[in-house]
């Protein structure tokens, strides 16, 4: 398990100075099923 650096305040330090987009969300199983169906219908499914 990797450890992440912390600032003096105790908060996690940024990995870099560049903006990073969040690439994950928390959703229910039903929501994931609906998202999968919508993406498959639109042809944007990559998994």
Phi and psi restraints in degrees (value plus and minus 20) as a CYANA .aco file:
   2 UNK   PHI    -106.1   -66.1
   2 UNK   PSI     134.2   174.2
   3 UNK   PHI    -129.0   -89.0
   3 UNK   PSI     126.2   166.2
   4 UNK   PHI    -129.6   -89.6
   4 UNK   PSI     118.8   158.8
   5 UNK   PHI     -84.0   -44.0
   5 UNK   PSI     131.9   171.9
   6 UNK   PHI    -141.8  -101.8
   6 UNK   PSI     130.7   170.7
   7 UNK   PHI     -95.6   -55.6
   7 UNK   PSI     153.1   193.1
   8 UNK   PHI     -80.8   -40.8
   8 UNK   PSI     -49.4    -9.4
   9 UNK   PHI     -94.8   -54.8
   9 UNK   PSI     -29.8    10.2
  10 UNK   PHI      78.5   118.5
  10 UNK   PSI     -31.3     8.7
  11 UNK   PHI     -97.7   -57.7
  11 UNK   PSI     136.9   176.9
  12 UNK   PHI     -85.2   -45.2
  12 UNK   PSI     120.2   160.2
  13 UNK   PHI    -104.0   -64.0
  13 UNK   PSI     129.1   169.1
  14 UNK   PHI     -87.2   -47.2
  14 UNK   PSI     126.9   166.9
  15 UNK   PHI     -93.7   -53.7
  15 UNK   PSI     -50.4   -10.4
  16 UNK   PHI    -174.1  -134.1
  16 UNK   PSI     153.9   193.9
  17 UNK   PHI    -103.9   -63.9
  17 UNK   PSI     -31.1     8.9
  18 UNK   PHI    -102.8   -62.8
  18 UNK   PSI     129.5   169.5
  19 UNK   PHI     -87.4   -47.4
  19 UNK   PSI     116.6   156.6
  20 UNK   PHI    -141.4  -101.4
  20 UNK   PSI     109.0   149.0
  21 UNK   PHI    -100.0   -60.0
  21 UNK   PSI     124.3   164.3
  22 UNK   PHI     -92.6   -52.6
  22 UNK   PSI     111.6   151.6
  23 UNK   PHI    -133.4   -93.4
  23 UNK   PSI      -8.2    31.8
  24 UNK   PHI    -159.4  -119.4
  24 UNK   PSI     132.1   172.1
  25 UNK   PHI    -156.5  -116.5
  25 UNK   PSI     136.9   176.9
  26 UNK   PHI    -118.8   -78.8
  26 UNK   PSI     105.1   145.1
  27 UNK   PHI    -166.8  -126.8
  27 UNK   PSI     139.5   179.5
  28 UNK   PHI     -93.8   -53.8
  28 UNK   PSI     143.6   183.6
  29 UNK   PHI     -78.5   -38.5
  29 UNK   PSI     -60.1   -20.1
  30 UNK   PHI     -81.8   -41.8
  30 UNK   PSI     -62.0   -22.0
  31 UNK   PHI     -82.2   -42.2
  31 UNK   PSI     -62.2   -22.2
  32 UNK   PHI     -82.9   -42.9
  32 UNK   PSI     -58.5   -18.5
  33 UNK   PHI     -83.6   -43.6
  33 UNK   PSI     -64.5   -24.5
  34 UNK   PHI     -83.9   -43.9
  34 UNK   PSI     -64.7   -24.7
  35 UNK   PHI     -80.8   -40.8
  35 UNK   PSI     -60.1   -20.1
  36 UNK   PHI     -83.7   -43.7
  36 UNK   PSI     -62.2   -22.2
  37 UNK   PHI     -83.9   -43.9
  37 UNK   PSI     -65.6   -25.6
  38 UNK   PHI     -82.9   -42.9
  38 UNK   PSI     -63.9   -23.9
  39 UNK   PHI     -89.2   -49.2
  39 UNK   PSI     -55.1   -15.1
  40 UNK   PHI     -86.2   -46.2
  40 UNK   PSI     -61.0   -21.0
  41 UNK   PHI     -85.9   -45.9
  41 UNK   PSI     -53.6   -13.6
  42 UNK   PHI    -108.3   -68.3
  42 UNK   PSI     -26.2    13.8
  43 UNK   PHI      61.1   101.1
  43 UNK   PSI      -5.3    34.7
  44 UNK   PHI    -122.3   -82.3
  44 UNK   PSI     -11.7    28.3
  45 UNK   PHI     -92.3   -52.3
  45 UNK   PSI     109.0   149.0
  46 UNK   PHI    -137.0   -97.0
  46 UNK   PSI     -23.3    16.7
